[in-house]
Amino acid sequence: MDGKDGCAVSKDLLPIRISGNGIAHKLEVGGRDISGWVSRLELEIDPSDGGAVLRLSMCAVDVSAVDTRAQVKIDAETAETLKALGWTPPPGEAT
C-alpha cells in the first residue's frame, strides 16, 4: 500500500476500458475482464492533463450469481428522473 489514502497503487499506468449498454457494464483492466469481481468503481479524470485514477472495490463473489433480498436505495435525482419517465414509486415509499 503506497497510496496516500491507504490504497494499493499500480506501479505502471494500465489500459482500462469501460463499456455498457445502460443495464450491464463491462470493465477491462490491462486487457482482462474483471467485471464480475468489481462491486464499485470510481473514475477520476483530471481535466488539466487528462490523467486518470481508477479506484476499485472488489467483491469475493461474482455478483451475477447472487440470489438474495436487498433494500434498494435510489438517490433523489435518479428517482426524479425515473418518475419523469413514468415510474411510480411503491405506496408509502419515500422518494
Helices and strands as residue ranges (DSSP letters): E 16-20, E 25-29, E 32-33, G 35-37, E 38-45, E 52-58, G 63-65, H 76-84
